[in-house]
Amino acid sequence: SPCRLLIEFRLARSPPSMSGMPELIPPLMQDMGRPLVREGARELMSGFNIWQPAPQAQDSLFQIVGSDFSQVLEIHLRPSEVVTAEPRSMLFASDGVSLGADMGGLGQGCKRCCCAGESMFRLHLQHDGRNPNSVEKVALTPAFPAKVVPVDLRQYDGLIFNRGAFLAALGRDWHVDVKMVRSLGTACCAGQGLFMNTLHGDGMVFLNAGGTVMTKQLAPGEKIVVDKHGLLAFERTVTISIRSSGGCMVCCCAAQGLFNTELTGPGLVWVHTMSLGKLRQAVGAAAGGGGGGNQGGGS
């Protein structure tokens, strides 16, 4: 009868029992190989991903707010906790935050100033402990219109970052070191100088990145050529070198210079579209200063 056919049809379309459903993977057990890319982020035909910050947990100690043009990093400090930042980066701090400055030792200060393109001095913002039950707030901003990119050093210890890209770091268990490039040509033409800047530790650090930020996971032996102004950071497993940009017309008339930066995998690479050096050139050209040509690679 029609009623019996309708009942059989509905039973056939009923959802399977719980025992037949696929097992759901808890969020903390999912692939953590790309922790800074939001699930479902757009992947381009080149294999690059448009970088987006991962969703933050409710108990996170920091949050990033603001427009893509210029963002604010707000950090919550509990008693005795400290954040170290570049000078001139503080936007505001609550009443229970004390300020201090040091070099972190003469060696660290010289490395940051002479090799990393950062200030010799560091700004410390620390919970002063007057109210042991309070959570104090600190807000930091990049020195130029930029996004804030968080990087967990527990996964990226030894990360190599471009000059001027460092914004801040949480805690005390981190430090900046330098690594000499492999050849004179790379030192002169890859945009990193004679020394590359490396970050070590197990805390959270924050980088400045202008414009659109993209990431690419390079396979072993895979090569990619990037403009030296566009390179933000890369894993320590990635090898950096240079590649000739082409003939005289490309060098003199296409503003590419003699060499571009070549990166060889394996490892993760971050690039950004509007570095500080590129922004300075654009502003200088608009102001009639000519932009200064193909300057250093700074972030």
Backbone bond lengths (Angstrom), bond angles and torsions (degrees), N, CA, C in turn:
res aa  C-N    CA-C-N  psi(-1)  N-CA   C-N-CA  omega(-1)  CA-C   N-CA-C  phi
1 S - - - 1.457 - - 1.526 109.43 -
2 P 1.339 118.95 162.05 1.474 121.08 179.52 1.521 112.20 -59.23
3 C 1.351 117.90 -38.12 1.470 119.77 179.86 1.524 110.72 -64.08
4 R 1.331 116.42 -43.33 1.465 119.53 -179.78 1.521 111.14 -64.00
5 L 1.352 118.38 -40.41 1.455 121.51 177.32 1.515 111.62 -62.74
6 L 1.331 118.04 -38.26 1.459 122.02 179.76 1.516 110.90 -66.43
7 I 1.338 117.74 -42.08 1.462 121.88 178.75 1.524 110.56 -63.33
8 E 1.364 116.60 -45.57 1.455 119.78 179.95 1.521 111.07 -62.96
9 F 1.349 117.13 -37.34 1.472 121.06 179.14 1.529 110.75 -65.00
10 R 1.331 116.88 -42.51 1.460 120.27 179.72 1.524 111.44 -66.77
11 L 1.340 117.22 -38.55 1.458 119.80 177.45 1.522 111.43 -64.61
12 A 1.333 115.63 -37.54 1.460 119.42 179.80 1.520 111.45 -65.81
13 R 1.365 117.22 -30.07 1.462 121.40 -178.28 1.521 113.49 -94.73
14 S 1.346 116.64 0.53 1.465 119.06 -178.48 1.516 110.03 -66.93
15 P 1.371 119.95 149.09 1.473 122.65 -178.14 1.513 111.04 -64.64
16 P 1.330 117.02 149.34 1.470 119.88 179.54 1.514 110.64 -67.47
17 S 1.302 115.48 163.19 1.459 120.58 178.41 1.511 110.02 -69.13
18 M 1.339 116.54 164.51 1.455 121.10 -178.87 1.517 111.81 -60.46
19 S 1.333 116.75 -29.77 1.460 119.27 -178.49 1.517 111.55 -69.43
20 G 1.346 116.72 -22.99 1.456 119.35 -179.41 1.505 113.70 -94.38
21 M 1.318 117.86 -2.83 1.469 120.29 -178.26 1.521 109.68 -81.74
22 P 1.366 117.26 149.13 1.466 119.05 178.09 1.517 110.30 -67.00
23 E 1.324 115.34 148.35 1.461 120.68 -178.52 1.526 110.16 -71.30
24 L 1.319 116.52 130.03 1.456 120.93 178.12 1.514 109.70 -82.67
25 I 1.341 115.39 137.19 1.462 120.54 -179.13 1.511 108.65 -93.74
26 P 1.332 118.93 121.82 1.465 120.21 178.15 1.519 110.74 -56.55
27 P 1.356 118.37 148.99 1.459 120.96 -177.87 1.519 113.47 -54.32
28 L 1.332 119.03 -38.00 1.444 120.79 -176.29 1.521 112.52 -73.83
29 M 1.343 117.26 -12.52 1.454 120.30 179.65 1.525 111.62 -100.67
30 Q 1.327 118.09 -0.51 1.445 120.50 179.24 1.521 110.15 -74.72
31 D 1.356 114.72 169.79 1.466 120.57 -177.24 1.517 110.62 -57.96
32 M 1.340 116.64 121.77 1.457 121.67 -179.87 1.526 110.93 -104.63
33 G 1.313 116.62 16.57 1.454 119.24 -178.79 1.509 113.83 -68.05
34 R 1.351 116.83 -22.87 1.458 120.80 178.83 1.522 108.47 -129.06
35 P 1.327 118.44 69.70 1.463 120.96 -170.77 1.515 113.66 -72.94
36 L 1.330 118.04 -16.15 1.451 119.67 -176.85 1.513 112.58 -100.37
37 V 1.317 117.21 7.13 1.457 120.75 179.29 1.512 108.87 -113.44
38 R 1.315 116.85 124.11 1.455 120.40 -179.08 1.516 110.22 -64.34
39 E 1.326 116.25 140.46 1.457 121.14 179.13 1.520 109.53 -58.86
40 G 1.329 117.11 129.63 1.447 120.76 -178.62 1.518 113.30 89.87
41 A 1.354 118.14 8.46 1.452 121.03 178.95 1.525 109.61 -61.66
42 R 1.310 116.18 147.52 1.452 121.33 -174.55 1.518 111.04 -70.13
43 E 1.327 116.53 128.05 1.455 121.57 176.75 1.517 108.82 -104.56
44 L 1.331 116.88 130.33 1.448 122.28 -178.82 1.525 110.41 -85.47
45 M 1.325 115.64 168.03 1.455 120.38 179.63 1.523 111.84 -63.23
46 S 1.335 117.06 -25.27 1.458 121.62 -179.91 1.525 112.92 -74.53
47 G 1.336 117.41 -10.23 1.455 120.86 -174.33 1.510 113.13 94.26
48 F 1.339 117.42 -7.28 1.461 120.94 174.55 1.524 110.03 -74.67
49 N 1.318 115.73 150.94 1.456 122.62 172.75 1.518 109.31 -112.15
50 I 1.337 116.39 136.85 1.455 120.31 171.10 1.516 107.12 -70.33
51 W 1.336 116.53 114.23 1.457 120.45 -175.06 1.516 111.43 -69.63
52 Q 1.340 115.24 135.77 1.452 122.86 171.98 1.520 107.24 -139.87
53 P 1.339 117.74 142.06 1.468 118.84 -179.83 1.515 111.15 -64.81
54 A 1.312 115.97 143.40 1.460 120.83 176.99 1.525 109.67 -66.90
55 P 1.332 118.09 148.87 1.473 119.75 176.81 1.518 110.83 -56.63
56 Q 1.329 115.80 136.56 1.454 120.27 -176.13 1.523 111.36 -93.23
57 A 1.317 115.12 142.04 1.458 120.40 177.87 1.526 109.96 -70.42
58 Q 1.334 115.34 157.60 1.456 119.71 -178.78 1.520 112.17 -63.92
59 D 1.331 117.75 -29.02 1.456 120.89 -179.26 1.531 112.52 -95.68
60 S 1.330 117.13 17.69 1.458 121.04 179.17 1.522 110.66 -64.65
61 L 1.322 116.84 145.27 1.457 122.09 -179.35 1.525 112.46 -83.87
62 F 1.313 118.82 -3.65 1.453 120.42 179.42 1.525 109.77 -146.22
63 Q 1.322 115.39 158.12 1.445 121.38 171.86 1.516 109.31 -144.38
64 I 1.323 116.21 147.59 1.456 122.72 -179.02 1.521 107.79 -113.37
65 V 1.307 116.50 122.43 1.462 121.57 -176.12 1.519 108.62 -130.00
66 G 1.344 115.12 169.11 1.456 120.67 177.68 1.509 111.90 108.70
67 S 1.311 115.18 178.51 1.459 121.34 -178.47 1.516 110.60 -81.60
68 D 1.331 115.86 169.87 1.456 120.00 176.69 1.524 111.37 -66.39
69 F 1.318 117.32 -20.43 1.462 121.12 -178.87 1.527 111.50 -72.30
70 S 1.328 116.95 -41.30 1.459 120.27 -179.71 1.523 108.68 -156.37
71 Q 1.324 116.78 121.88 1.453 121.09 -173.12 1.531 111.80 -111.01
72 V 1.321 113.79 163.74 1.458 122.42 179.92 1.526 108.29 -121.87
73 L 1.320 115.84 132.76 1.464 122.19 175.15 1.520 107.88 -102.57
74 E 1.343 117.03 113.88 1.464 121.36 177.55 1.520 108.67 -105.52
75 I 1.329 116.25 128.65 1.456 122.53 -176.05 1.519 109.52 -121.17
76 H 1.332 116.68 137.33 1.462 122.73 176.78 1.521 108.62 -100.28
77 L 1.333 116.25 125.04 1.457 121.98 -177.63 1.523 110.28 -110.22
78 R 1.312 115.42 126.63 1.459 120.98 171.75 1.526 109.13 -93.37
79 P 1.342 118.73 169.11 1.471 120.82 -176.41 1.525 112.59 -49.42
80 S 1.326 115.69 131.85 1.466 127.22 178.44 1.532 113.29 75.14
81 E 1.312 119.41 -3.67 1.460 120.26 179.14 1.526 109.98 -79.36
82 V 1.327 115.22 151.89 1.461 120.62 -175.27 1.522 109.54 -141.33
83 V 1.315 115.86 148.31 1.458 122.39 171.31 1.525 107.29 -122.83
84 T 1.321 116.13 136.35 1.461 122.28 178.97 1.521 108.25 -108.84
85 A 1.342 115.76 132.09 1.456 119.93 -173.55 1.519 110.30 -138.86
86 E 1.326 114.53 165.23 1.454 120.53 173.68 1.529 109.81 -70.22
87 P 1.333 118.40 144.57 1.467 120.49 175.39 1.535 111.47 -55.67
88 R 1.311 116.23 148.94 1.469 125.33 179.76 1.528 112.98 71.26
89 S 1.318 118.09 12.60 1.470 119.36 -179.27 1.526 113.09 -97.04
90 M 1.340 119.38 -11.73 1.462 120.36 -177.04 1.520 111.16 -73.95
91 L 1.334 115.80 132.49 1.459 121.80 173.93 1.523 110.37 -97.43
92 F 1.343 117.21 -48.76 1.464 121.36 174.20 1.520 109.04 -158.85
93 A 1.329 116.02 164.54 1.465 123.06 175.72 1.517 108.06 -147.05
94 S 1.312 117.44 144.12 1.458 121.10 179.54 1.530 110.25 -74.74
95 D 1.338 115.86 173.79 1.463 121.63 -169.91 1.519 113.37 -63.14
96 G 1.318 118.51 -29.83 1.456 121.40 -175.55 1.511 114.54 -90.37
97 V 1.319 117.65 21.12 1.460 121.53 179.63 1.524 109.16 -108.88
98 S 1.321 116.41 129.49 1.463 121.32 176.16 1.525 109.18 -104.00
99 L 1.340 115.88 145.74 1.460 122.27 -177.92 1.519 110.17 -106.55
100 G 1.302 116.00 144.90 1.449 121.88 175.81 1.518 109.68 -151.31
101 A 1.322 116.38 169.01 1.458 121.24 -179.98 1.518 109.43 -148.70
102 D 1.323 116.04 145.66 1.456 121.65 174.06 1.514 109.07 -160.78
103 M 1.315 116.38 -179.87 1.461 121.35 177.23 1.522 111.41 -98.66
104 G 1.350 116.81 -12.22 1.451 119.01 -174.38 1.517 112.16 70.04
105 G 1.317 115.87 27.96 1.459 120.15 -174.80 1.522 110.13 98.02
106 L 1.328 117.31 146.01 1.457 121.23 -177.01 1.519 111.97 -61.07
107 G 1.340 116.29 -39.35 1.461 119.29 -179.90 1.514 112.53 -63.32
108 Q 1.345 116.53 -46.06 1.457 120.27 178.88 1.526 111.02 -64.12
109 G 1.338 116.27 -41.03 1.456 119.37 179.98 1.518 112.32 -62.39
110 C 1.328 116.61 -43.12 1.460 120.16 179.21 1.523 111.81 -67.09
111 K 1.323 117.49 -38.23 1.460 120.31 177.97 1.520 110.80 -62.00
112 R 1.339 116.44 -45.05 1.460 119.13 -179.18 1.523 111.33 -66.75
113 C 1.327 116.94 -41.62 1.450 120.84 -174.58 1.529 111.62 -75.29
114 C 1.329 117.30 -47.20 1.457 121.36 -171.89 1.527 113.33 -88.04
115 C 1.324 117.42 -28.29 1.461 120.26 -172.75 1.520 113.60 -114.81
116 A 1.340 117.47 -33.27 1.463 120.00 -174.30 1.515 113.09 -96.19
117 G 1.337 117.53 -6.19 1.454 119.50 -179.62 1.506 113.55 71.04
118 E 1.340 117.15 20.30 1.463 121.57 179.54 1.523 109.12 -109.44
119 S 1.329 115.58 178.12 1.452 120.64 178.41 1.534 110.18 -72.52
120 M 1.337 116.28 150.18 1.458 120.22 176.22 1.522 111.03 -68.47
121 F 1.331 117.10 -28.28 1.459 121.31 -177.72 1.526 110.78 -103.67
122 R 1.315 115.20 154.99 1.454 122.04 -179.84 1.523 109.15 -119.42
123 L 1.317 115.98 144.05 1.459 122.26 175.74 1.521 108.58 -97.66
124 H 1.337 116.74 127.95 1.460 121.99 177.42 1.527 109.22 -109.63
125 L 1.311 116.66 132.64 1.458 122.47 174.33 1.525 106.84 -122.75
126 Q 1.333 116.22 114.49 1.461 121.50 -170.72 1.522 111.34 -128.53
127 H 1.320 115.74 143.00 1.470 121.75 171.75 1.522 107.77 -63.57
128 D 1.346 116.69 122.47 1.462 118.99 -172.73 1.525 113.90 -80.42
129 G 1.334 118.61 -8.58 1.454 121.58 174.69 1.509 115.63 79.47
130 R 1.320 119.13 3.52 1.466 119.96 179.55 1.523 111.61 -61.92
131 N 1.308 115.27 -37.47 1.469 120.65 175.93 1.523 108.16 -117.68
132 P 1.331 118.49 98.26 1.468 120.50 -174.19 1.521 114.09 -66.89
133 N 1.324 117.10 -12.00 1.465 119.53 179.76 1.526 112.95 -98.67
134 S 1.315 116.54 0.32 1.464 119.18 -175.21 1.521 110.97 -91.98
135 V 1.328 114.62 156.94 1.461 122.80 170.40 1.523 106.74 -117.97
136 E 1.316 116.95 113.89 1.456 121.51 -175.85 1.528 110.59 -89.67
137 K 1.330 114.75 155.69 1.459 120.80 -176.54 1.520 110.68 -116.79
138 V 1.339 114.48 141.71 1.460 122.79 176.05 1.521 107.46 -134.45
139 A 1.323 116.85 139.02 1.462 120.79 176.62 1.519 109.02 -123.96
140 L 1.332 115.93 132.67 1.460 122.84 -179.56 1.524 109.28 -124.77
141 T 1.331 115.94 150.70 1.465 121.11 177.53 1.519 109.75 -135.19
142 P 1.326 118.16 148.74 1.469 120.39 174.21 1.522 110.99 -63.51
143 A 1.319 115.87 160.72 1.460 121.47 -178.41 1.524 112.62 -79.88
144 F 1.321 117.82 -5.99 1.460 121.95 177.11 1.528 107.28 -144.51
145 P 1.337 118.95 165.29 1.474 119.97 -178.50 1.531 110.58 -58.40
146 A 1.329 116.00 110.95 1.462 118.86 -172.27 1.518 111.38 -158.61
147 K 1.337 114.06 161.55 1.458 122.04 169.96 1.528 109.24 -84.99
148 V 1.338 115.06 164.93 1.460 122.06 174.29 1.530 107.46 -110.70
149 V 1.322 116.53 122.32 1.468 122.18 -176.87 1.531 108.99 -110.73
150 P 1.338 118.82 111.46 1.471 120.52 177.23 1.524 111.20 -81.13
151 V 1.320 115.88 140.50 1.466 121.84 179.04 1.519 108.22 -134.01
152 D 1.324 116.66 126.44 1.461 122.44 179.28 1.530 108.86 -89.96
153 L 1.321 116.61 112.35 1.463 120.54 -177.18 1.520 112.97 -69.82
154 R 1.335 117.97 -14.52 1.461 118.88 174.67 1.521 110.37 -64.51
155 Q 1.317 117.50 -25.39 1.456 121.83 178.32 1.524 112.60 -104.87
156 Y 1.330 117.23 -22.14 1.457 120.39 -175.06 1.532 111.28 -127.31
157 D 1.315 117.12 40.43 1.462 120.97 176.51 1.529 108.90 -60.21
158 G 1.340 116.40 133.70 1.453 120.29 -176.81 1.513 113.81 87.98
159 L 1.329 117.42 10.06 1.460 121.83 179.98 1.530 110.29 -56.08
160 I 1.334 116.56 134.67 1.458 122.64 177.23 1.523 107.81 -98.82
161 F 1.339 116.84 126.29 1.462 120.38 -176.95 1.516 110.27 -125.77
162 N 1.311 115.80 155.78 1.453 121.60 -175.96 1.521 111.05 -75.78
163 R 1.314 115.86 160.63 1.461 121.62 -179.24 1.525 111.04 -60.67
164 G 1.337 115.84 131.63 1.459 120.67 178.02 1.508 115.43 81.40
165 A 1.349 118.82 4.31 1.463 120.48 -175.59 1.519 113.12 -84.88
166 F 1.329 118.61 -16.63 1.468 120.77 -175.25 1.523 110.61 -74.33
167 L 1.345 116.13 134.45 1.465 122.02 175.60 1.528 111.63 -112.68
168 A 1.342 118.12 -54.07 1.465 120.55 -174.14 1.516 109.71 -162.53
169 A 1.344 114.47 168.38 1.463 121.46 176.28 1.518 109.27 -148.24
170 L 1.323 116.11 143.37 1.457 121.89 177.75 1.523 110.12 -90.97
171 G 1.337 115.42 141.67 1.457 120.18 175.79 1.519 112.66 79.08
172 R 1.326 114.08 -166.78 1.464 120.82 -177.53 1.524 113.31 -118.62
173 D 1.317 117.15 -11.92 1.462 120.11 -173.99 1.527 110.43 -89.01
174 W 1.323 115.86 67.11 1.456 121.80 176.17 1.524 107.87 -159.97
175 H 1.311 117.19 159.11 1.459 120.98 175.18 1.521 109.77 -160.64
176 V 1.338 114.52 158.65 1.463 122.08 176.75 1.519 108.04 -98.27
177 D 1.309 116.29 135.52 1.456 121.35 175.34 1.530 108.48 -130.84
178 V 1.297 117.07 176.16 1.461 121.17 179.64 1.523 109.29 -127.90
179 K 1.322 114.37 153.04 1.457 122.00 -179.80 1.518 107.97 -136.18
180 M 1.313 116.64 126.59 1.457 120.47 -177.13 1.532 110.59 -73.53
181 V 1.321 116.99 138.71 1.452 121.28 177.50 1.524 109.38 -71.07
182 R 1.330 115.79 165.29 1.456 119.23 -170.68 1.518 114.03 -83.90
183 S 1.332 118.50 -20.93 1.461 119.59 -175.96 1.514 110.65 -144.51
184 L 1.335 116.06 158.89 1.453 121.91 178.88 1.525 110.76 -65.95
185 G 1.330 116.51 -36.44 1.459 119.58 178.48 1.518 111.84 -62.22
186 T 1.328 116.74 -42.13 1.466 120.43 177.33 1.520 110.62 -64.69
187 A 1.339 116.51 -38.62 1.458 120.37 179.90 1.525 111.53 -63.41
188 C 1.321 116.64 -38.20 1.465 120.68 -174.83 1.524 112.81 -85.85
189 C 1.322 118.54 -28.86 1.468 119.88 -166.06 1.526 115.22 -124.33
190 A 1.342 119.47 -6.23 1.468 120.32 -176.74 1.519 112.79 -92.99
191 G 1.336 117.39 -2.27 1.460 120.10 175.91 1.508 114.94 86.54
192 Q 1.346 118.55 1.44 1.452 121.33 -178.68 1.517 112.93 -105.42
193 G 1.319 117.90 -12.91 1.447 120.56 -175.44 1.523 111.18 79.57
194 L 1.339 115.82 -169.25 1.465 120.62 -178.32 1.522 111.74 -70.22
195 F 1.342 117.17 -29.35 1.461 121.29 -178.91 1.524 110.30 -119.66
196 M 1.322 115.50 141.16 1.459 121.39 173.70 1.528 109.10 -100.94
197 N 1.303 116.58 145.77 1.460 122.33 -176.33 1.521 110.02 -92.03
198 T 1.318 116.57 129.66 1.458 121.03 -179.70 1.523 110.29 -123.29
199 L 1.324 115.65 147.20 1.464 122.91 177.90 1.515 109.19 -112.32
200 H 1.334 116.30 134.36 1.463 121.75 -178.28 1.523 109.86 -132.48
201 G 1.323 116.41 150.19 1.455 122.20 178.05 1.509 110.95 139.83
202 D 1.336 115.40 -163.02 1.468 119.28 179.32 1.527 111.47 -135.33
203 G 1.312 117.37 22.39 1.462 121.15 179.28 1.512 112.19 -104.23
204 M 1.333 115.07 -165.91 1.449 122.17 179.13 1.525 108.97 -104.66
205 V 1.329 116.46 129.28 1.457 121.45 175.50 1.520 108.83 -118.76
206 F 1.331 115.80 161.58 1.462 121.26 -176.23 1.520 108.96 -131.45
207 L 1.333 115.91 132.93 1.453 122.76 -178.80 1.522 110.51 -112.14
208 N 1.356 116.43 154.74 1.456 122.68 171.06 1.524 108.82 -88.17
209 A 1.312 117.67 138.33 1.459 121.14 176.52 1.518 108.99 -146.53
210 G 1.330 117.09 125.69 1.455 120.90 -176.93 1.520 112.72 -95.99
211 G 1.322 116.19 145.08 1.464 121.08 176.92 1.513 112.30 73.46
212 T 1.319 116.17 -142.60 1.462 122.80 178.49 1.523 109.53 -86.73
213 V 1.323 116.51 133.76 1.464 122.10 178.60 1.523 108.86 -105.30
214 M 1.323 116.66 132.07 1.460 121.37 -179.36 1.525 109.39 -130.37
215 T 1.307 116.13 150.91 1.462 121.92 178.50 1.519 110.09 -127.18
216 K 1.316 114.84 152.54 1.463 120.02 175.82 1.516 108.83 -146.16
217 Q 1.329 115.79 131.74 1.461 122.18 175.77 1.518 107.94 -91.41
218 L 1.319 116.64 110.43 1.457 121.42 -179.91 1.521 110.35 -83.23
219 A 1.311 115.44 134.91 1.462 120.96 174.82 1.524 108.86 -78.43
220 P 1.337 118.24 162.21 1.467 120.02 177.47 1.530 111.51 -55.46
221 G 1.322 116.16 125.59 1.458 121.32 179.75 1.517 114.88 83.11
222 E 1.316 118.15 -9.36 1.471 120.65 179.50 1.522 109.55 -72.07
223 K 1.337 116.18 136.40 1.459 122.00 -177.93 1.524 110.07 -115.17
224 I 1.327 114.52 148.91 1.453 121.05 174.21 1.518 108.27 -145.75
225 V 1.336 116.13 141.42 1.464 122.15 -179.80 1.519 108.23 -106.55
226 V 1.325 116.94 127.98 1.464 121.79 -179.03 1.526 109.12 -129.68
227 D 1.319 115.80 153.65 1.454 120.61 172.25 1.526 108.70 -70.03
228 K 1.322 116.92 140.31 1.463 119.55 -174.90 1.522 112.12 -63.43
229 H 1.330 118.42 -25.68 1.461 120.80 177.20 1.525 111.84 -73.96
230 G 1.339 117.59 -22.28 1.456 120.70 -174.61 1.508 114.75 -89.73
231 L 1.323 118.22 -8.92 1.461 121.09 -176.76 1.519 110.15 -81.74
232 L 1.334 116.09 125.00 1.464 121.24 179.38 1.522 111.56 -101.01
233 A 1.337 117.45 -52.68 1.465 121.32 -176.96 1.520 108.65 -163.68
234 F 1.339 115.53 163.07 1.464 120.17 175.16 1.516 108.90 -158.00
235 E 1.331 115.23 156.93 1.462 120.67 -179.88 1.529 110.85 -68.36
236 R 1.321 114.83 156.86 1.461 119.98 -177.03 1.523 112.33 -67.09
237 T 1.336 118.25 -16.46 1.462 121.33 178.44 1.524 112.06 -79.16
238 V 1.324 117.80 -10.20 1.461 122.08 -179.89 1.523 109.29 -86.03
239 T 1.329 116.56 136.82 1.464 122.66 178.45 1.523 109.72 -99.16
240 I 1.343 116.65 134.56 1.454 121.66 -180.00 1.522 109.75 -108.96
241 S 1.333 116.30 138.58 1.464 122.42 176.47 1.525 107.57 -152.68
242 I 1.311 117.61 -167.12 1.456 121.01 -179.81 1.524 109.96 -126.36
243 R 1.331 115.93 158.09 1.457 122.51 176.04 1.518 108.28 -138.31
244 S 1.312 116.13 138.12 1.457 120.75 179.32 1.530 109.88 -59.71
245 S 1.327 115.34 135.97 1.465 119.80 -177.23 1.521 112.57 -79.57
246 G 1.338 118.60 -16.45 1.461 120.89 179.96 1.514 111.32 137.25
247 G 1.320 115.57 -151.97 1.457 121.13 -176.91 1.513 113.07 -82.04
248 C 1.342 114.24 -171.24 1.464 120.73 -177.14 1.521 112.12 -63.81
249 M 1.337 118.03 -35.33 1.461 120.38 -179.49 1.526 110.81 -63.90
250 V 1.333 116.62 -42.49 1.474 120.13 178.10 1.520 110.39 -65.26
251 C 1.331 116.02 -42.06 1.461 120.26 -178.03 1.522 112.15 -67.19
252 C 1.338 117.07 -46.95 1.463 120.62 -170.93 1.528 113.48 -91.35
253 C 1.324 117.71 -30.27 1.467 120.38 -171.11 1.520 113.95 -112.03
254 A 1.330 118.27 -17.33 1.471 120.51 -178.85 1.516 111.99 -104.73
255 A 1.332 117.18 5.01 1.477 123.46 175.21 1.519 112.92 59.65
256 Q 1.347 117.38 30.59 1.462 120.29 177.91 1.519 112.65 -99.17
257 G 1.315 117.55 -9.03 1.449 119.54 -178.26 1.521 111.64 72.61
258 L 1.315 116.28 -173.12 1.459 121.03 -178.35 1.520 112.54 -77.03
259 F 1.353 116.73 -33.40 1.459 120.24 -173.29 1.522 111.44 -136.00
260 N 1.309 115.68 151.31 1.461 123.62 168.53 1.524 108.78 -113.09
261 T 1.319 115.81 167.36 1.459 121.84 -179.20 1.524 109.61 -88.14
262 E 1.315 116.57 131.27 1.468 122.02 178.21 1.523 109.23 -113.55
263 L 1.323 116.85 130.94 1.461 123.19 179.08 1.525 108.72 -117.27
264 T 1.333 115.56 136.41 1.462 121.42 -179.22 1.522 109.07 -122.89
265 G 1.347 116.40 129.77 1.450 121.86 -178.35 1.525 113.13 -74.57
266 P 1.346 115.56 174.85 1.470 126.72 17.04 1.534 113.13 -90.46
267 G 1.350 114.60 157.24 1.449 119.54 173.55 1.508 112.26 142.19
268 L 1.329 114.48 168.05 1.460 122.38 -177.89 1.522 109.73 -92.71
269 V 1.333 115.74 139.03 1.457 123.05 -179.33 1.524 108.82 -124.09
270 W 1.338 116.10 136.02 1.471 122.28 173.47 1.526 108.60 -110.53
271 V 1.329 117.96 132.39 1.462 122.28 172.56 1.527 108.62 -127.92
272 H 1.333 115.57 156.78 1.465 119.85 176.54 1.515 109.27 -139.22
273 T 1.331 116.09 155.65 1.459 120.47 -168.29 1.516 114.03 -91.54
274 M 1.327 119.63 -18.28 1.464 121.22 -176.89 1.520 109.80 -136.99
275 S 1.325 115.69 78.04 1.459 120.67 178.03 1.524 109.66 -70.11
276 L 1.328 115.33 167.64 1.462 119.67 179.24 1.527 110.91 -62.68
277 G 1.340 116.97 -40.70 1.452 119.69 178.04 1.518 112.50 -62.20
278 K 1.325 116.71 -41.80 1.461 121.06 178.69 1.527 111.37 -68.04
279 L 1.341 116.59 -37.40 1.462 120.75 177.67 1.524 110.71 -64.61
280 R 1.326 117.13 -41.32 1.461 120.59 177.80 1.522 111.17 -61.21
281 Q 1.321 116.91 -41.59 1.455 120.06 178.33 1.524 111.16 -62.82
282 A 1.350 116.49 -43.69 1.458 120.04 -178.92 1.525 111.43 -64.82
283 V 1.339 116.84 -42.73 1.465 120.60 179.49 1.522 109.99 -67.63
284 G 1.354 117.15 -40.96 1.456 120.20 178.89 1.511 112.25 -63.18
285 A 1.342 116.13 -40.56 1.463 119.53 178.73 1.523 111.14 -66.31
286 A 1.342 117.18 -40.66 1.465 120.49 179.47 1.516 111.59 -67.02
287 A 1.342 116.66 -29.77 1.460 120.31 179.97 1.522 112.72 -86.97
288 G 1.336 116.41 1.74 1.462 119.77 178.39 1.497 113.15 91.15
289 G 1.353 117.43 10.07 1.457 119.57 -178.71 1.494 114.24 -90.28
290 G 1.340 117.74 -3.34 1.462 121.11 176.96 1.497 114.82 83.82
291 G 1.357 119.25 -11.42 1.443 121.45 174.27 1.505 115.43 83.39
292 G 1.350 116.97 -12.09 1.470 118.37 172.51 1.491 115.56 77.95
293 G 1.383 118.08 11.16 1.462 119.07 175.52 1.512 112.42 70.54
294 N 1.332 115.47 -153.07 1.453 122.18 -175.17 1.516 109.30 -91.50
295 Q 1.350 117.19 84.57 1.442 122.07 -174.29 1.510 111.06 -80.68
296 G 1.347 115.55 -173.18 1.464 121.50 -179.44 1.481 113.02 -56.62
297 G 1.298 115.82 163.14 1.449 120.73 -169.31 1.477 116.88 -81.00
298 G 1.342 121.50 -0.71 1.453 124.03 -171.95 1.487 116.25 -31.47
299 S 1.312 116.38 157.25 1.446 120.16 -175.22 1.507 109.62 -73.97
